Amino acid sequence: RDINVLVPKTVTSIANGNFSGCSSISLLVYNDSAALTYAINNGISYEIADYMSLNGIAIQSLPLSTTYIQGSEFDFEGLYVVANYDIGDLQLNDYTLTYDKDTLGPQTVTVSYLDYTATFEITVVAPSITRIEVTPPSQTEYIEGVALNLTDMLVKAFWDNGNETFIPLDSVSVIGDTDSIGSYRILIVYMDAADRES
C-alpha cells in the first residue's frame, strides 16, 4: 500500500538515495522546503502539506516498557504516535513528551504536538537490589567461644538500575553455627526497606 511520509520544515537536507527503491512512498512536503526540492529532483511522488488540515494526534501503540525504575530515561521503543490529518493518519516524530523519572508511582505521560495532546499511563518504581556480594573477613579461624570478627568484611549490593553500593555491617544478619567446633558456612542476609531479602 502507499505510504505517506511527512517531512517537517525543520529538515534542511536529504541525502540522495534515502528513498530509493520505495516505489509506493509519497512525501508530504512544505512549499520552499528542502524536501520539496529533493522530491522534484529525484522523481519522488509528493503532496504539498501546507494545505492539509490537522485534526488531532493519537497514540497508535504504547512503548514496549510502561514500568520504569526511578531515575531511568524514557524508552521510546514501540511508541507510535500519529497525526490525524484530513487525508489520513501520518506517523509523527517531532512531538514533545513529558516524563518525570524521579517521582514514584503511577504517572500520566503527555505527548504534545502544536496545540494537540495525547496521553498514556506508566509506573515509576523504586530501584531494588538484585544480589549481594560478600568479601569474607580476613580472620576465618577461631578458638571455640571467641566471637566472630567481621570488621573488615565487605557486603556490596547490586541494584537493578546499575548502581553498586556497600551495605553497612550493622544492617545485615549473620546466620550460622558459630559456637561449635568444626567448619561451617556462614550466611549473610540483608533485608532492604521493603523487607525484600538478598
C-alpha positions in Angstrom: 0.0 0.0 0.0 1.0 3.6 -0.4 3.0 5.1 2.4 2.8 8.9 3.2 5.8 10.4 5.0 5.5 13.9 6.3 8.9 15.7 6.2 9.0 18.6 8.7 10.0 22.0 7.7 13.0 21.8 10.0 14.6 19.2 7.7 17.2 21.2 5.7 18.8 18.5 3.6 18.1 14.9 2.5 20.9 12.7 1.2 20.5 11.3 -2.3 19.1 7.8 -2.3 17.4 8.0 1.0 14.1 6.9 -0.5 15.5 4.8 -3.4 13.5 1.7 -4.1 10.5 3.0 -2.2 8.1 2.9 -5.2 5.0 3.2 -3.0 6.1 6.1 -1.0 4.7 9.7 -1.2 6.4 12.6 0.6 4.3 15.2 2.2 6.4 18.4 1.9 6.1 22.1 2.5 6.5 24.8 0.0 10.0 26.2 -0.3 11.4 23.3 1.7 14.5 21.1 1.1 12.1 18.1 1.0 10.2 19.5 -1.9 13.4 20.2 -3.9 14.5 16.6 -3.1 11.2 15.1 -4.3 11.3 17.0 -7.6 14.9 16.3 -8.3 14.6 12.6 -7.6 11.2 11.9 -9.1 9.6 11.0 -5.8 5.8 11.3 -5.6 4.8 14.2 -3.2 2.0 16.3 -1.9 2.1 19.8 -0.5 1.5 19.7 3.2 0.7 23.4 3.6 -2.9 22.7 2.7 -3.5 19.7 5.0 -5.8 20.2 8.0 -4.6 18.7 11.3 -7.5 17.4 13.5 -5.5 15.9 16.4 -2.9 13.3 17.4 -3.2 9.8 18.8 -1.1 7.1 20.4 -1.3 4.2 18.0 0.9 1.8 20.0 2.4 2.1 23.5 6.1 1.9 24.3 7.3 -1.6 25.0 8.1 -0.6 28.5 5.5 1.0 30.7 7.2 0.4 34.0 10.4 2.4 34.8 13.0 2.2 37.5 13.3 5.6 39.3 15.9 7.7 37.6 15.9 5.9 34.3 15.4 7.6 31.0 12.3 7.1 29.0 12.5 4.3 26.4 10.7 5.3 23.1 10.9 1.9 21.6 7.5 0.7 20.4 5.9 4.2 20.9 4.0 5.1 17.7 2.3 8.5 17.5 0.2 9.6 14.6 -1.2 12.9 13.4 -4.8 12.8 12.3 -4.9 14.8 9.1 -7.9 15.2 6.8 -6.1 13.0 4.3 -5.5 10.3 6.8 -3.2 9.3 9.8 0.6 10.1 9.4 3.4 9.0 11.7 4.6 11.8 13.9 8.2 12.0 15.2 8.7 15.7 16.1 6.5 15.7 19.2 7.4 16.5 22.8 6.9 14.2 25.7 6.6 14.9 29.5 8.1 12.2 31.8 9.1 12.6 35.5 11.8 10.0 36.1 12.2 10.9 39.8 8.6 10.7 41.1 7.4 7.2 42.2 4.0 5.7 41.4 1.6 5.8 38.5 2.1 8.7 36.1 0.3 10.2 33.1 2.7 10.8 30.2 1.6 13.6 27.9 2.6 13.7 24.2 2.3 17.2 22.6 2.4 18.4 19.0 1.4 22.0 18.2 -1.9 22.6 20.2 -2.8 18.9 20.4 -2.0 16.3 23.1 -2.5 12.6 23.8 -1.7 10.7 27.0 -0.9 7.2 28.3 -0.1 5.7 31.7 3.2 4.4 33.1 4.5 3.5 36.5 7.8 4.5 38.1 9.1 2.1 40.7 11.9 2.3 43.3 15.2 0.6 42.5 15.7 -2.8 44.1 18.7 -5.0 45.0 19.2 -7.9 42.6 22.0 -9.6 44.6 24.7 -9.0 47.2 28.4 -10.0 47.1 30.4 -10.7 50.2 34.1 -10.2 50.6 34.9 -12.5 53.6 36.7 -11.2 56.7 40.5 -11.8 56.9 40.0 -13.9 60.0 38.3 -17.2 59.3 39.7 -19.4 62.1 38.6 -19.0 65.7 39.2 -20.6 69.1 36.0 -22.1 70.5 34.0 -19.4 72.3 35.6 -16.4 70.5 33.1 -14.1 68.8 33.3 -13.6 65.0 35.4 -10.6 63.9 33.7 -9.2 60.8 35.2 -5.7 61.0 36.9 -6.0 57.5 34.1 -7.9 55.8 32.5 -6.1 52.9 29.0 -6.5 51.6 28.3 -5.0 48.2 24.7 -4.6 46.8 24.0 -4.6 43.1 20.9 -2.7 42.1 18.6 -3.1 39.0 19.4 0.5 38.0 23.0 -0.4 37.5 24.3 1.2 40.8 26.6 -0.6 43.3 26.7 0.3 47.0 28.3 -1.1 50.1 25.9 -2.1 52.9 26.8 -1.2 56.5 27.6 -4.3 58.5 25.1 -3.4 61.2 22.3 -3.7 58.5 23.0 -7.4 57.7 22.2 -10.5 59.6 24.8 -13.3 60.1 23.3 -16.8 60.2 25.2 -19.9 61.1 26.7 -22.1 63.8 29.5 -20.0 65.4 29.7 -21.8 68.7 30.6 -25.5 67.8 34.0 -26.8 66.8 34.3 -27.6 63.0 34.0 -25.9 59.6 30.8 -24.0 58.9 29.3 -21.9 56.2 28.1 -18.5 57.3 25.1 -16.9 55.6 24.9 -13.2 55.2 21.3 -11.8 54.8 20.2 -8.3 54.0 16.6 -7.1 54.2 16.0 -3.8 52.4 13.5 -1.1 53.3 10.7 -3.1 51.6 11.6 -6.2 53.6 13.0 -7.9 50.5 15.7 -10.5 51.3 19.0 -10.6 49.5 
